[in-house]
Structure formats: C-alpha cells, structure tokens
Amino acid sequence: MIVYGGRVDVLSDLLVRARAGNTRVRQLIRRPPWSVTYADPPPLTVVATLGGCASARFDDAGAAAVRLAPGDIALIKGPGRHTIADDPSTPPGFVIYQGRKHFPDGGEVAAQAQRHSAPRTYGDSLPGATIMLRGAYELHGDAGARLLDMLPPLALVPAGPRTQPALDLLATEIARDEPGQDAVLARLLDLVLVLALRAWCAGPQVVLPAWYRALEDPAIGDALRLMHDDPAHRWTVAALATEVGMSRAAFAARFTTLTGQPPLTYLTGWRMTLGADLLRDTEATIATVARTVGYEDAFAFSVAFKRARGVSPSVWRRKCADTRATTGG
C-alpha cells in the first residue's frame, strides 16, 4: 500500500493492487498517412502525442474519433479493438494482434519487417511525422476492475503544465539504451498515468465513482483511508465515527449519502475485492485469506464471499486458474 502523511492513499493503493507487471512502453514515429489497429489491446492503454496530431477511436460502428493534439493523453480501456491514426479518414495500415504485425486482410507481415515487437522505437524520423508514446498496462483482478470502472472507454486528457514535464522525461528516457531502463520507463509511465488520472478526474462534466468523490470530504475521506489502511481491523460504524470525530448517526448518514452505501457494506465490498485477488494471485489457504481481509475463520469468509460473488472461494480460485491456463494470463 501507499501511505501519505501516515495514512493510506486510496487511489495509489488501488493502482498498486491492480498492477500485474509487464508494463510495455513503445515510441511511434510515423509520417502521414498512417494507421495502426490494436486487435487485442490490454486492459488499459496510455497514448500520448508528443509531436504532430493523431486520432483514436474504437472500431465499433458509429464510434466517434477523438483527436489528439501535441501533449494530449488518451486513456483507452480494453479489450475493445481500437485504431490510432494520423486522421480518422486514413485507410487501415496494419493490425497488431498477439504482439505481431498483420496486414488488414489478415496476412502476417514478414518476420524481417516485424519492427513493432523488437525495438521500443519503430517508424521513421521524418519531417512532419507524428511522434507518440504508447504504454500498455496489464491490470488484473477485482482491484483492476475498480480502477477501470473510473474511466469511460476512451478518456482524453488535454495537454497541460502538470502532465507535460512527465511526458518530456518519458520521451527522453525511451530514446536511451542504458542499464535499468525498463525500471525507469515503468515508473515514468506510472507517473504519467497518475497525473493523467488526476487531470481527467478534475475535468468538467466527469462522472466519477461515488467513493472517489467521497474522498474530498474530510471525515468520509478519512474513514475510507482507514478501511483501506487496515481492512482486517474489526471496524464498526461507531469506531469509524469516533476516529473521524463524528456521532455514529451523523457519520452513517453522511457516508451513505456520499458513497451510495452504508460504511460496513463498503468495507465488505473492499474485503471481497482483496479476498478475490488473494485467491487468484496467491496460494494462501482460504483460512489465511479470511484472516487477512478481516474474518475470524474460513467459514464466515466463505459465506460472505459466496453472497458477493455467487461462488465459494475454492470455486473462484479454480475458475481463475482455469482462465489463466486458457489465456496464458
């Protein structure tokens, strides 16, 4: 977890828990006309335009294109097929599928021309070219789903003074070939993502999850941080109210109004999120998972988990393992 000022940062905590690693960063330099379609994109893609202009759109019928000016950032949710091009009217150029470059008719590009999958930089440095960075996030689990629920399918973050310095750092680093570069790129991409999320969440007419809006309330925000900081604690409504300096009745009413659910209902949902991901990602026993997320024994946790997920913890774990075996994820 990420702690700020002695308390957990809820958004950062969610980002850390959602990460499955294998972050990939690519630079694209192309002179118009150009078009790249991603047939099987990751759960979250970060696209930043450093020079020139571009467009991004989903390939669904009637999907409107979003234009990207220099310094703009697009956050694109998978798994929908989407296209990035210099202009929405540009015919299909090539398709990226399973990390390989294909022609629009389905034929695979010859191995010697598979420049997409080898170097981090591909394309050509020519006058008038569009320069873009594309980062792929392999988010996973219930924590990843919570994070993705914050976003529309395609969120545009206009260029601004807070995001531009991070983009400049990322562009400089990606052009190097030095020890530790993968770690640096991953952390810089994290920085760009967090700054883009902040900027988008602060934008006008953005519909945010109730829990995120509630973080702005001093008392309810503190209560949410307490639950994220120590989900295994035996929290009661009275204990949370005392911690944030409110009466029990006033706290319960304000929490429910701001988040759309009572305090302990929110806590149970967060515990189920943590439990589901622990079952998916670790070999810990169900009893250990139960204690980790705040239940005295495996039976109580199993009852709550089945009520929330519709299956027992053991069945959930087996389904997750089968999914990984099928998809390789």
C-alpha positions in Angstrom: 0.0 0.0 0.0 1.0 3.6 -0.5 1.0 5.8 2.7 0.9 9.6 2.6 1.0 11.6 5.9 0.7 8.4 7.9 -2.5 7.3 6.0 -3.0 5.1 3.0 -3.6 6.9 -0.3 -6.7 5.2 -1.6 -6.1 5.8 -5.3 -2.4 4.8 -5.1 -3.4 1.7 -3.2 -5.8 0.7 -5.9 -3.2 1.4 -8.6 -0.6 -0.8 -6.9 -3.0 -3.7 -6.2 -4.3 -3.6 -9.8 -0.8 -3.9 -11.4 0.2 -7.2 -12.8 3.5 -6.1 -14.1 4.8 -6.4 -17.7 4.3 -2.7 -18.4 5.4 -2.0 -22.0 6.3 1.3 -23.4 6.7 2.0 -27.2 7.5 5.1 -29.2 5.9 5.5 -32.6 7.2 7.9 -35.2 5.3 8.0 -38.5 4.8 10.4 -41.3 1.1 10.8 -42.5 -0.8 8.9 -43.7 -0.5 6.1 -41.1 -2.9 3.9 -39.2 -2.4 1.2 -36.5 -5.2 -1.1 -35.3 -4.8 -2.9 -32.0 -7.0 -6.1 -32.2 -6.4 -7.4 -28.7 -5.3 -4.5 -26.6 -4.5 -4.7 -22.8 -7.0 -3.7 -20.1 -5.6 -0.1 -20.2 -3.5 1.7 -22.8 -1.9 5.2 -22.3 -1.3 7.1 -25.5 0.5 10.4 -25.5 1.1 12.7 -28.5 4.5 14.4 -28.3 4.5 15.9 -31.8 2.1 16.2 -34.7 -1.5 15.2 -34.4 -3.4 11.9 -34.3 -6.8 10.4 -33.7 -8.0 7.4 -31.6 -11.3 5.6 -32.0 -12.9 2.2 -31.3 -13.7 0.2 -34.3 -17.4 -0.3 -33.3 -19.8 1.0 -35.9 -20.6 4.6 -35.3 -17.8 5.2 -32.8 -16.6 8.8 -32.9 -12.9 9.5 -33.2 -11.0 11.6 -30.6 -8.4 13.9 -31.9 -5.1 14.2 -30.1 -3.1 17.4 -30.3 0.6 17.6 -29.1 0.8 16.9 -25.4 -2.6 15.3 -25.2 -3.0 11.9 -23.4 -5.6 9.3 -24.1 -6.6 6.6 -21.7 -8.1 3.7 -23.6 -9.8 0.7 -21.9 -9.6 -2.8 -23.4 -10.5 -5.2 -24.7 -12.2 -3.4 -27.5 -10.4 -3.2 -30.8 -9.2 0.3 -31.5 -7.3 2.3 -34.1 -4.8 5.1 -33.7 -4.1 7.1 -36.9 -3.0 10.4 -38.2 -6.6 11.1 -39.2 -9.9 9.2 -38.9 -10.2 9.1 -42.7 -6.9 7.3 -43.2 -7.4 3.7 -44.5 -6.2 0.8 -42.4 -2.5 0.4 -42.4 -1.6 -2.6 -40.3 -3.1 -4.6 -37.4 -1.3 -5.6 -34.2 -2.5 -9.0 -32.9 -0.8 -11.1 -30.3 2.2 -8.9 -30.5 2.6 -9.4 -34.2 2.1 -7.1 -37.2 -0.5 -8.1 -39.8 -1.9 -6.6 -42.9 -5.6 -5.6 -42.8 -6.5 -8.6 -44.8 -5.1 -10.9 -42.1 -1.8 -11.8 -43.6 1.2 -11.6 -41.3 4.0 -9.2 -42.1 7.2 -10.9 -42.9 9.5 -11.6 -39.9 12.2 -9.3 -41.0 9.6 -6.4 -41.1 8.3 -7.1 -37.6 9.8 -4.0 -36.2 6.9 -3.5 -33.8 7.8 -6.3 -31.5 11.5 -5.9 -31.2 12.8 -2.3 -30.5 11.0 0.2 -28.3 11.1 2.7 -31.2 9.6 2.0 -34.6 8.7 4.1 -37.6 10.7 6.8 -39.2 12.0 10.1 -38.1 10.9 12.4 -40.9 9.7 16.0 -41.2 6.1 16.3 -40.4 5.9 12.9 -38.6 3.7 12.3 -35.7 5.6 11.2 -32.5 3.6 9.2 -30.0 4.3 7.2 -26.9 2.1 4.2 -26.1 2.1 2.4 -22.8 0.3 -0.9 -22.1 -1.0 -1.8 -18.6 -1.8 -5.4 -17.8 -4.1 -4.7 -14.9 -5.8 -7.6 -13.3 -8.3 -8.8 -10.8 -11.1 -7.0 -8.9 -8.7 -4.1 -8.0 -8.1 -3.6 -11.7 -11.8 -3.7 -12.4 -12.4 -1.0 -9.7 -9.8 1.2 -11.3 -11.1 0.7 -14.8 -14.7 1.5 -13.6 -13.5 5.0 -13.0 -12.9 5.6 -16.7 -15.1 5.8 -19.9 -13.9 3.6 -22.8 -11.7 6.5 -24.1 -10.8 9.4 -21.8 -9.0 12.4 -23.3 -6.7 14.4 -21.1 -5.7 17.7 -22.8 -2.1 18.9 -22.7 -1.3 20.8 -19.5 1.6 22.1 -17.4 1.3 19.2 -14.9 1.5 16.4 -17.4 4.0 17.8 -20.0 7.2 17.6 -17.8 6.5 13.9 -17.2 6.0 13.3 -20.9 9.2 15.1 -21.6 11.1 12.8 -19.1 9.5 9.7 -20.6 10.3 10.7 -24.2 14.0 11.4 -23.2 14.4 8.1 -21.4 12.8 6.0 -24.1 15.4 7.2 -26.6 18.2 5.9 -24.4 19.6 2.4 -24.1 21.1 2.2 -20.6 21.1 -0.2 -17.6 17.9 -0.1 -15.6 16.0 1.5 -18.4 13.0 -0.9 -18.2 12.5 0.0 -14.5 12.8 3.7 -15.2 10.3 3.6 -18.1 7.8 1.6 -16.0 8.0 4.2 -13.2 7.8 7.2 -15.5 4.8 5.6 -17.2 3.2 5.2 -13.8 3.8 8.9 -13.2 2.2 9.8 -16.5 -0.8 7.6 -15.7 -1.4 9.0 -12.2 -1.1 12.6 -13.5 -3.5 11.9 -16.3 -6.0 10.3 -14.0 -5.8 13.3 -11.7 -6.3 15.7 -14.5 -9.2 13.7 -16.0 -10.9 13.3 -12.6 -10.7 17.1 -12.1 -12.2 17.8 -15.5 -15.6 19.3 -16.1 -18.7 17.1 -16.5 -16.7 14.0 -15.5 -18.9 11.3 -13.8 -16.7 9.7 -11.1 -17.5 6.8 -8.8 -19.1 7.8 -5.6 -16.2 6.5 -3.4 -13.8 8.8 -5.3 -16.0 11.9 -4.9 -16.3 11.0 -1.2 -12.5 11.3 -0.7 -12.9 15.0 -1.0 -15.0 15.1 2.2 -12.6 15.4 5.2 -14.4 13.0 7.5 -15.6 10.4 5.0 -12.3 10.5 3.1 -10.5 9.7 6.4 -12.9 6.8 7.0 -12.2 5.4 3.6 -8.5 5.6 4.1 -8.8 3.9 7.5 -10.6 1.0 5.9 -8.1 0.7 3.1 -5.2 1.1 5.6 -6.4 -1.8 7.8 -9.2 -3.8 6.2 -8.7 -6.7 8.7 -9.4 -4.4 11.7 -12.8 -5.1 13.4 -14.3 -1.9 12.3 -17.8 -0.9 13.5 -19.7 2.2 12.5 -19.2 3.6 16.0 -15.5 3.0 15.8 -15.1 4.7 12.4 -17.3 7.6 13.6 -15.1 8.1 16.7 -12.0 8.0 14.5 -13.2 10.8 12.3 -14.8 12.9 15.1 -18.5 12.5 14.3 -21.5 11.0 16.0 -22.4 7.5 14.9 -25.7 8.6 13.3 -24.3 11.6 11.5 -21.4 9.6 10.2 -23.5 6.7 8.9 -25.9 9.1 7.2 -23.1 11.2 5.5 -21.1 8.1 4.5 -24.2 6.6 2.9 -25.2 9.8 1.1 -21.7 10.3 -0.3 -20.8 6.8 -1.3 -24.2 5.4 -2.0 -23.8 2.6 0.5 -23.5 2.2 4.3 -20.0 2.1 5.8 -19.9 -1.7 6.6 -21.3 -2.5 3.2 -18.5 -0.6 1.6 -16.0 -2.3 3.9 -17.4 -5.8 3.0 -17.1 -4.9 -0.7 -13.5 -3.9 -0.3 -12.7 -7.0 1.7 -14.2 -9.1 -1.1 -12.1 -7.3 -3.7 -8.9 -8.1 -1.7 -10.0 -11.6 -1.0 -10.8 -12.4 -4.6 -7.4 -11.1 -5.7 -5.6 -13.0 -3.0 -7.3 -16.2 -4.0 -6.4 -15.5 -7.7 -2.8 -14.5 -7.2 -1.5 -16.4 -4.2 -1.5 -20.0 -2.8 -2.6 -18.8 0.7 -5.1 -21.1 2.3 -8.7 -19.8 2.5 -8.3 -19.5 6.2 -5.3 -17.3 5.8 -7.1 -15.2 3.2 -10.1 -14.9 5.5 -7.9 -13.5 8.4 -6.0 -11.2 6.1 -9.2 -9.5 5.0 -10.9 -9.3 8.4 -12.7 -12.6 9.0 -12.2 -14.8 12.0 -12.4 -18.1 10.1 -12.8 -19.6 6.7 -16.5 -20.4 7.2 -17.5 -16.7 7.8 -15.4 -15.5 4.9 -16.8 -18.2 2.6 -20.4 -17.3 3.4 -19.7 -13.6 2.7 -17.7 -14.4 -0.4 -20.4 -16.6 -1.9 -23.0 -14.0 -1.2 -20.9 -11.4 -3.0 -19.5 -13.4 -5.9 -22.1 -16.2 -6.3 -19.5 -19.0 -5.9 -17.4 -20.3 -3.0 -13.8 -19.2 -2.6 -12.5 -22.6 -3.7 -14.6 -22.5 -6.9 -13.5 -18.9 -7.6 -9.8 -19.9 -7.2 -10.3 -22.9 -9.6 -12.1 -20.7 -12.2 -9.3 -18.2 -12.1 -6.7 -20.9 -12.5 -8.6 -22.3 -15.5 -8.8 -18.8 -17.0 -5.1 -18.3 -16.7 -4.4 -21.7 -18.2 -6.6 -20.9 -21.2 -5.4 -17.3 -21.8 -1.9 -17.6 -20.5 -2.6 -14.5 -18.3 
